Amino acid sequence: MSHTLLHQMLVSDLVVPVGLAHGPGQEYLTAFGTRLSDDTWLRPDMMVFREEQAESDLWYIRGAPLLAVEIVSQASRRADLEVKKALYERYGVPSYWLVDVVAPEPELIVHELDASGRYAALTIPWEGSRVLSQPFAIELAPKQIFDPLPARIVPTRRGSMSEQNARPADSAPSETALEDVVVAERTFAGPDLPHCEDPILLDAFGHRWPTGAEKVELWDGCPVFYGEWDERDVEIARRAYPGRVVRLDQPAGEPGTMTILPGPGEWPRPAETAPVAEMPRPREAP
């Protein structure tokens, strides 16, 4: 089962229990943005917030939601467990739930702010349950909410036809070799973009940056793109963000994130644009 379909199924499983449990004056939405500050915009898979935080003409709420929920994927796991946890904590999101079906044993991790403003974590095993009182009263029993658990996420990475045909005819590639294409010690994920005079076909459209992104967010003024990226995507992003540093946050061709960081030096700004203060590098989780 693809990540997208599995992800949608898990989110939809949460809609009914959260919709029945959320309190008066609260609303919930899936895949909607939260503007935590002028330089930080996140898009949790589900969130609960106060009615006054939403405006009908915006595609995000203002300020910290009462609850942020993330469904962990291969591409998002490191971000969900580390950087985004730190961001939600820093901006005072009272409750942060992680549904982790990528872990060796599926689990639901509940984070709640303590008196010091730091997250205290509670792990609910898939077969277990726990009654919570914040941000509303609800019993979380993962197996009951998500049962039957769909097939686990299996990332697939396909090389271009020219790369696949480059393998020796007498070789017998393993299952892993069929998914990962390594050329000159570089791992490529998905096909190349076609020549500029040729149409872009769906396979390339769904793999290459930026249209192949699973999710896009803004961390401390740095755009972050979730997906399976390699050096070709880095080069495309460098052309789109001249003067900035494009960083792969994991080995090329593996699920994860690509972050656009401020450049090391000055870059000419358009004459009609007022100077803007340089943004800091994203702060990692402590």
NORKA-V398890 format. One record per backbone hydrogen bond with DSSP energy under -1.0 kcal/mol. NH is the residue of the N-H (numbers start at 1). CO is the residue of the C=O. Records with the same first field share a line. If there is no record, write none. Layout:
NH->CO + CO
//
This chain:
6->2
7->3
8->4
9->5
10->6
11->7
12->8
13->9
18->14
19->15
20->16
21->17
22->18
26->23
27->49
29->47
31->45
33->59
34->42
35->61
36->34 + 40
37->40
41->218
42->34
45->69
46->69
47->29
48->67
49->27
51->25
53->50
54->51
58->55
61->33
62->53
63->35
66->48
67->48
68->95
69->46
70->97
72->99
77->73
80->76
81->77
82->78
84->79
86->82
87->83
88->84
89->85
90->86
91->87
92->89
93->88
95->66
96->111
97->68
98->109
99->70
100->107
107->100
108->124
109->98
110->122
111->96
112->120
113->94
114->118
117->114
120->112
122->110
124->108
128->125
130->140
132->138
138->132
140->130
143->126
145->141
146->142
147->143
164->160
165->161
167->164
171->168
178->174
180->176
183->186
186->183
188->181
190->158
198->195
205->201
206->202
208->204
212->208
213->210
214->226
217->224
218->41
219->222
221->39
222->219
224->217
225->258
226->215
227->256
234->230
235->231
236->232
237->233
238->234
239->235
240->236
241->237
244->241
245->261
247->259
249->257
253->229
254->251
256->227
258->225
259->247
260->223
261->245
273->270
//
